Structures are given as structure tokens and as C-alpha cells.
Amino acid sequence: MKFVLHPGLGYSTVHHIGDYLRNHGTGHHWIERYRGDIFVFVPDGVDEAILKNEFSDLLDPVDDTVTDRTPRR
């Protein structure tokens, strides 16, 4: 699952989230930056639940389905 960090937040927030995932989840995640946005990817359902429950005030889930060739966020 892919999440986007809220605008105005930076890498210190991402490091905090990564540390939390390593301590309480599987620890498998990666971060990408694209056109000014910072994305957090997690392949595991446990980590996805952690991000949705613990970090919903910092991250939004991203829907990558393409219907009319316009990626959705």
C-alpha cells in the first residue's frame, strides 16, 4: 500500500514513522520522493494497519488505480 505524507512534513517525520514500523511492525517499508511529495510504501497488511491507525493524521492512503489515464491521489 502507498501513503503520501501531508504537505509541510519532512524526513524527520518519515524517520519517526520508520522507527515505529521497525519496532512494532514488520519493518519492511520504503520511501520515495516524487515531484515534491514524499511517499511511504508498505507491502505488509500489519504495517498498513499501523499506518492507518497510528499515523492517519500524518499520512493519506493513495489510490493508484487509473481510470481515465489520470493517476489518483
URKA-V619928 format. One record per residue. N is the residue number from 1. RES is the residue in one small letter. SS is DSSP state (helix for helix, strand for strand, loop for the rest). Layout:
n:N res:RES ss:SS
n:N res:RES ss:SS
This chain:
n:1 res:m ss:loop
n:2 res:k ss:strand
n:3 res:f ss:strand
n:4 res:v ss:strand
n:5 res:l ss:strand
n:6 res:h ss:loop
n:7 res:p ss:loop
n:8 res:g ss:loop
n:9 res:l ss:loop
n:10 res:g ss:loop
n:11 res:y ss:helix
n:12 res:s ss:helix
n:13 res:t ss:helix
n:14 res:v ss:helix
n:15 res:h ss:helix
n:16 res:h ss:helix
n:17 res:i ss:helix
n:18 res:g ss:helix
n:19 res:d ss:helix
n:20 res:y ss:helix
n:21 res:l ss:helix
n:22 res:r ss:helix
n:23 res:n ss:helix
n:24 res:h ss:helix
n:25 res:g ss:loop
n:26 res:t ss:loop
n:27 res:g ss:loop
n:28 res:h ss:loop
n:29 res:h ss:strand
n:30 res:w ss:strand
n:31 res:i ss:strand
n:32 res:e ss:strand
n:33 res:r ss:strand
n:34 res:y ss:strand
n:35 res:r ss:loop
n:36 res:g ss:loop
n:37 res:d ss:strand
n:38 res:i ss:strand
n:39 res:f ss:strand
n:40 res:v ss:strand
n:41 res:f ss:strand
n:42 res:v ss:strand
n:43 res:p ss:loop
n:44 res:d ss:loop
n:45 res:g ss:helix
n:46 res:v ss:helix
n:47 res:d ss:helix
n:48 res:e ss:helix
n:49 res:a ss:helix
n:50 res:i ss:helix
n:51 res:l ss:helix
n:52 res:k ss:helix
n:53 res:n ss:helix
n:54 res:e ss:helix
n:55 res:f ss:loop
n:56 res:s ss:loop
n:57 res:d ss:loop
n:58 res:l ss:loop
n:59 res:l ss:strand
n:60 res:d ss:strand
n:61 res:p ss:strand
n:62 res:v ss:loop
n:63 res:d ss:loop
n:64 res:d ss:loop
n:65 res:t ss:loop
n:66 res:v ss:strand
n:67 res:t ss:loop
n:68 res:d ss:loop
n:69 res:r ss:loop
n:70 res:t ss:loop
n:71 res:p ss:strand
n:72 res:r ss:loop
n:73 res:r ss:loop
